[in-house]
Amino acid sequence: MEQSIPIVETRSDAEAFLDERIGQGVKPGLERISGLLGFMGDPHRDYPVIQVAGTNGKTTVTRLIADILGAHGIRTGTFTSPHLHRVEERFSIDGAPISADEFTEAVAGIAWFVEEYEQRSGSGVTYFEVTAALAFSVFADVALDVAVVEVGLGGRWDATSVVDASVAVITGIALDHVEYLGETLGEIAGEKAAIIDRDGVVVTGPLPPAADGAITARVDEAGARWYRANDAYAVSDARIAVGGWMVDIDGIYARYGDLYLPTHGRHQVDNLATAIAASEAFLGRPLDNDALTAALVASTQPGRIEVVHHHPLVVVDGAHNVQGIEGLAAALSDEFPDAQWHVVAGMRGKRSPEQILAPLRGLADHLWATAPDDEGAIDPAMIADGGGRALACDSTIVAGVPEAVAAAMEAAGPKGSIVVAGSLYVAGEARASLIGTEFRPSGVHVRYEAEPEGESPDEAWLDTEDAWTEEGSDG
C-alpha cells in the first residue's frame, strides 16, 4: 500500500501532527529516534552539540549557554522542553523562538519521514521524539555553529542522547521521575551520567554526595575530562541586588567579577556558574568579559521565579519537585523578606502535594488549589487537602488557573503577594493570563560575517585567544 504524503499547510496542521503522537506516552530507548534520524539523513551530525541534563535548572542553563556563546559571535540553536505557551518556544535560533511559519514549514519537511518510518518499523514515534527530530532538522537547515540541547527525561534513553555531545552538562541531581529513573540519588545519577561520551567533556553543577559514585564511575569508564563545581570552577561571591544577583565566578580559565544576573533565586547563581563553565569548556578558552556581561543583562528566564505583576506582587515559577520548591522558598525568604504569600498551586503526574509544598511552610498565608488544563492534572481537592496540611494554612479550591490567580489577587489586595507554583503548565497559564504569551528574545546574539583576508573563522578565533586570556584573567 502506497503511503500518502501528510498534508501540513497551516500551523494548526503542524500542531495536530505533533499532538497525534501524545498518546504514545514515554517510551525509553534510542532505537526509534536513531531509525527516524537515519531515515532523514542524520541531521543531528551536522553541527556540534552541548547536551544539558539534570533534575532542575536544565532550561535555564541551556538558555544561558546559548546567550553567552551567542554574545561571542557563535550561532546557536536551542531545544528545550516543555513549553510554557506554544510549541515553537522549544526551538530557538539566535536567542529567539522560531516563527509559526517556520514551525509549519519544518513540520511539513519531516512529516513524510515520520509516517513512513512508523509504517516501515511498525513502531509509533513519541511526541518528544518527533520534537527532537524536528529540532535537529531545523538546526541543520540554518548552518548552526552549535546546538544546545536539553534532555527531556533522565539521560540514558532520552531521545536527545542520540547525539555525540562535544560537552555534556549535568546541572544537579535530586529525586524526581522515580518511576522511570530509579528511587535513589545514585540510580538517578547513573541514568543522567550516561550522556557522558567516550573521551568526552563533562561539566557538573553542585552534586549531592550520593551522586558521586555513579558519575565518577561513568567518567572513569568513558575516559572523560570532568569539570566539577567547587573544584574546576566555583561561585566566589553572590550578593542580592535589585531584581537579581551580583556575582563573582572563578571559571575554568579566568575569573569573572561583578556580573549582574537579572534573575531571582540563589540557585540561579549556581546555574550561571555551570553555564559559564560549559561555555568555557566548549570554546577551550576564557570568555570575553564584555560579551559575558552583555549576555547576562539580555538574558530572560520566563516562568522561573518571574515577576509578572507588581500591585499586587505576582511571582510565577515552574518548580514542580521538592528541590525546585526549596529553591523557590529560599528566594522568597531572601529576596522578599516582608511578604506573606497567597500560594496558587496546581500539579500533574504522580506527585505528593504535601511533600512538594512543604518547603513553603511558614511563608504561606492561604493556599489556592487549582489544576492546569491537562489530562494528567492532579485533583485540586487533593492539593487543597495535602497542601493545606503541609503549609498549615486555610485552602480554597478554584477551578482553572486564571480564575485561581484572579481570586488570589483579589484576596491579597494591591499590597499583597501571590506566588504560583507546582508545574510549568500552571506557570504558563498564570503567565498568559497576566502578561500574555510573548517572550522577549535575547538581543545579544551577534554574528561576525567579515573575516581578515585569507583567514578562516577558526583561525581568527585562535588569533584572539591570547588577548582574551589577558582580559579574562583581570576579572
ZIWODA-V356394 format. One record per residue. N is the residue number from 1. SS is DSSP state (@ for helix, = for strand, . for the rest). NEAR is the number of other C-alpha atoms within 12 Angstrom. D_FIRST is the distance of its C-alpha to the first C-alpha in Angstrom with 2 decimals. Layout:
BEGIN
n = [N	N]
ss = [SS	SS]
near = [NEAR	NEAR]
d_first = [D_FIRST	D_FIRST]
END
This chain:
BEGIN
n = [1	2	3	4	5	6	7	8	9	10	11	12	13	14	15	16	17	18	19	20	21	22	23	24	25	26	27	28	29	30	31	32	33	34	35	36	37	38	39	40	41	42	43	44	45	46	47	48	49	50	51	52	53	54	55	56	57	58	59	60	61	62	63	64	65	66	67	68	69	70	71	72	73	74	75	76	77	78	79	80	81	82	83	84	85	86	87	88	89	90	91	92	93	94	95	96	97	98	99	100	101	102	103	104	105	106	107	108	109	110	111	112	113	114	115	116	117	118	119	120	121	122	123	124	125	126	127	128	129	130	131	132	133	134	135	136	137	138	139	140	141	142	143	144	145	146	147	148	149	150	151	152	153	154	155	156	157	158	159	160	161	162	163	164	165	166	167	168	169	170	171	172	173	174	175	176	177	178	179	180	181	182	183	184	185	186	187	188	189	190	191	192	193	194	195	196	197	198	199	200	201	202	203	204	205	206	207	208	209	210	211	212	213	214	215	216	217	218	219	220	221	222	223	224	225	226	227	228	229	230	231	232	233	234	235	236	237	238	239	240	241	242	243	244	245	246	247	248	249	250	251	252	253	254	255	256	257	258	259	260	261	262	263	264	265	266	267	268	269	270	271	272	273	274	275	276	277	278	279	280	281	282	283	284	285	286	287	288	289	290	291	292	293	294	295	296	297	298	299	300	301	302	303	304	305	306	307	308	309	310	311	312	313	314	315	316	317	318	319	320	321	322	323	324	325	326	327	328	329	330	331	332	333	334	335	336	337	338	339	340	341	342	343	344	345	346	347	348	349	350	351	352	353	354	355	356	357	358	359	360	361	362	363	364	365	366	367	368	369	370	371	372	373	374	375	376	377	378	379	380	381	382	383	384	385	386	387	388	389	390	391	392	393	394	395	396	397	398	399	400	401	402	403	404	405	406	407	408	409	410	411	412	413	414	415	416	417	418	419	420	421	422	423	424	425	426	427	428	429	430	431	432	433	434	435	436	437	438	439	440	441	442	443	444	445	446	447	448	449	450	451	452	453	454	455	456	457	458	459	460	461	462	463	464	465	466	467	468	469	470	471	472	473	474	475]
ss = [.	.	.	.	.	.	.	.	.	.	@	@	@	@	@	@	@	@	@	.	.	@	@	@	.	.	.	.	.	.	@	@	@	@	@	@	@	@	@	.	.	.	@	@	@	.	.	=	=	=	=	=	=	.	.	.	.	@	@	@	@	@	@	@	@	@	@	@	@	@	@	.	.	.	.	=	=	=	=	.	.	.	.	.	.	.	@	@	@	@	=	=	=	.	.	=	=	.	.	@	@	@	@	@	@	@	@	@	@	@	@	@	@	@	@	@	@	@	@	@	@	.	.	.	.	.	@	@	@	@	@	@	@	@	@	@	@	@	@	@	@	.	.	.	.	=	=	=	=	=	.	.	.	.	.	.	.	.	@	@	@	@	.	.	.	.	=	=	=	=	.	.	.	.	.	.	.	@	@	@	@	.	.	.	@	@	@	@	@	@	@	@	@	.	.	.	.	.	.	.	=	=	=	=	.	.	.	.	@	@	@	@	@	@	@	@	@	@	@	@	@	@	.	.	=	=	=	=	=	.	.	.	=	=	=	=	=	=	=	=	=	.	.	=	=	=	=	=	=	=	.	.	.	.	=	=	=	=	=	=	=	.	.	.	.	@	@	@	@	@	@	@	@	@	@	@	@	@	@	@	@	@	@	.	.	.	.	.	@	@	@	@	@	@	@	@	@	@	.	.	.	.	.	.	.	=	=	=	=	=	.	.	=	=	=	=	.	.	.	.	.	@	@	@	@	@	@	@	@	@	@	@	@	@	@	.	.	.	.	.	=	=	=	=	=	.	.	=	.	.	.	.	@	@	@	@	@	@	@	@	.	.	.	=	=	=	=	=	=	.	.	.	.	.	.	.	=	.	.	@	@	@	@	@	@	@	@	@	@	@	@	.	.	.	=	=	=	.	.	.	@	@	@	@	@	@	@	@	@	@	@	@	.	.	.	.	=	=	=	=	=	.	.	@	@	@	@	@	@	@	@	@	@	@	@	.	.	.	.	.	.	.	.	.	.	.	.	.	.	.	.	.	.	.	.	.	@	@	@	@	@	@	@	.	@	@	@	@	@	@	@	@	@	.	.]
near = [6	8	15	13	16	21	21	24	23	19	24	21	23	32	29	22	33	36	21	21	25	23	15	18	16	23	25	27	23	24	24	33	41	32	29	40	35	22	24	27	18	23	32	38	27	23	29	30	44	49	55	56	49	48	43	42	47	45	44	45	51	49	52	48	51	55	47	48	46	42	35	34	31	35	34	45	46	48	49	38	37	29	30	33	28	26	35	38	35	37	41	41	42	39	40	30	32	30	22	22	20	29	36	29	27	38	40	31	27	36	37	25	33	43	33	25	27	23	18	20	19	13	20	29	43	33	31	38	40	41	44	45	45	46	44	48	40	39	37	29	21	24	23	33	33	39	51	55	51	49	47	36	36	43	39	31	30	37	42	49	39	36	39	26	37	35	42	52	55	51	45	40	42	35	32	32	29	23	18	24	30	19	17	22	30	27	30	38	42	33	37	46	52	42	47	44	33	22	21	31	38	46	50	51	44	36	32	24	16	21	30	26	20	27	40	28	21	30	31	23	18	21	18	27	27	34	38	34	35	22	20	29	33	34	37	24	22	27	25	25	21	14	21	32	30	31	33	29	40	35	41	36	34	30	35	38	29	26	36	34	40	33	40	40	42	35	36	42	41	43	43	53	50	51	52	54	50	50	48	39	35	37	32	23	29	40	48	39	33	24	29	42	33	28	39	43	27	28	36	35	39	37	43	42	44	36	34	31	27	19	17	27	32	42	45	47	45	44	41	41	37	31	30	40	37	30	35	44	40	25	34	38	24	22	25	30	15	13	27	28	39	44	54	55	62	54	42	33	24	20	29	27	40	27	28	38	47	31	31	44	31	25	33	36	28	38	47	46	44	47	41	37	26	21	14	19	30	30	31	34	25	29	40	36	29	28	42	36	26	28	33	23	27	22	31	30	31	27	26	28	41	33	25	38	47	28	26	37	33	20	24	29	19	16	20	28	37	46	53	58	55	54	43	38	40	43	48	40	38	48	37	25	24	28	25	20	23	21	28	18	24	30	24	33	34	24	20	18	12	12	15	14	9	10	13	15	20	18	14	19	25	18	17	20	23	18	18	29	26	19	23	30	24	19	27]
d_first = [0.00	3.82	6.44	9.34	12.81	14.99	17.99	21.20	24.11	26.93	28.56	27.56	23.86	24.47	26.45	24.00	21.20	23.64	24.93	21.59	22.18	25.76	24.87	23.84	27.62	29.27	27.58	30.01	28.73	27.76	24.65	22.19	24.20	24.81	21.19	20.23	23.28	22.70	19.27	21.30	24.04	26.47	28.19	30.56	32.35	33.55	36.65	39.08	38.53	41.12	39.64	41.56	41.60	44.17	44.81	46.33	46.88	43.60	42.81	46.46	46.70	43.43	44.74	48.18	46.97	44.93	47.97	50.35	48.33	47.54	51.29	51.76	49.58	46.46	43.19	41.51	38.37	38.18	35.52	37.02	36.07	36.21	37.01	39.90	38.70	35.58	32.76	33.78	36.88	34.98	34.57	37.83	38.88	42.60	43.60	41.67	38.38	35.64	35.57	33.16	31.87	31.49	29.65	27.21	26.64	26.22	23.59	21.67	21.98	20.39	17.91	14.84	16.12	16.63	13.27	11.52	14.24	13.90	10.27	11.34	14.72	14.13	17.24	18.08	20.32	23.63	25.34	27.93	25.56	23.76	27.24	28.43	25.60	26.36	30.03	29.56	27.52	30.17	32.92	31.50	31.48	35.17	36.96	38.44	41.38	40.43	38.07	39.75	37.20	38.05	36.76	35.13	36.21	38.34	37.48	36.31	32.76	32.52	29.65	32.30	33.60	30.98	33.60	36.64	39.29	42.31	44.18	43.31	45.15	45.93	47.82	49.13	48.43	48.93	47.57	44.33	40.88	42.54	39.70	37.55	40.18	43.04	46.21	48.70	49.29	49.08	45.63	44.38	46.06	44.31	40.86	41.81	43.61	40.44	39.58	42.49	41.24	43.13	46.07	45.10	47.21	47.44	49.44	50.25	51.99	54.56	53.49	54.93	56.65	54.19	51.42	53.45	52.70	48.91	48.89	51.66	49.81	46.65	48.75	50.58	47.47	45.80	49.04	48.50	51.10	51.91	53.48	54.66	56.19	59.98	60.06	58.44	58.60	60.16	61.14	64.87	65.67	64.04	65.96	64.98	65.03	64.45	60.76	59.89	61.41	63.48	62.42	63.65	61.22	62.00	58.87	57.88	59.59	61.83	63.38	62.20	64.78	65.12	61.42	60.68	57.54	57.01	55.30	56.82	56.89	58.59	55.38	53.97	56.70	55.25	51.81	53.42	55.10	51.83	50.12	53.06	52.98	49.23	49.76	52.67	50.73	47.91	50.45	52.81	55.82	57.70	56.48	58.34	60.42	60.14	56.35	56.11	58.45	56.52	53.21	54.63	56.31	53.06	50.95	49.73	48.26	46.87	47.00	49.14	52.65	52.35	55.12	53.55	56.68	60.41	62.41	61.53	60.08	56.41	54.63	50.93	49.57	46.22	47.98	46.15	47.71	51.29	51.76	50.46	52.76	55.64	55.17	55.12	58.24	60.08	59.24	60.47	63.67	64.43	63.50	64.22	67.10	68.64	65.56	64.82	61.15	59.23	56.05	52.80	50.36	46.81	44.47	41.05	39.68	41.82	45.15	48.75	50.32	53.74	53.10	51.30	54.00	57.02	57.85	58.63	61.41	64.66	62.94	61.44	63.41	60.71	57.10	54.62	51.64	48.34	44.56	41.89	39.05	36.75	35.30	36.90	40.34	43.34	45.39	48.27	50.67	50.04	50.72	53.86	55.08	54.41	54.87	58.06	59.52	58.55	60.08	63.04	62.71	61.87	58.29	56.64	53.11	51.48	47.97	46.17	46.94	48.35	50.55	51.78	52.67	54.49	56.42	57.42	58.59	60.67	62.25	62.96	64.57	64.83	66.56	64.19	61.32	57.76	55.24	51.57	49.79	47.55	44.10	42.57	40.84	44.30	45.78	43.14	43.71	47.48	47.37	45.33	47.82	50.76	49.82	46.30	43.18	44.10	44.87	47.59	45.99	48.08	49.86	51.04	48.20	49.56	48.45	50.75	49.41	52.46	53.59	56.78	56.50	55.31	54.22	50.72	49.94	50.17	53.57	54.78	53.91	55.80	58.84	59.13	58.94	62.69	63.51	61.03	62.52	65.99	64.95	62.79	65.52	67.91	65.78]
END
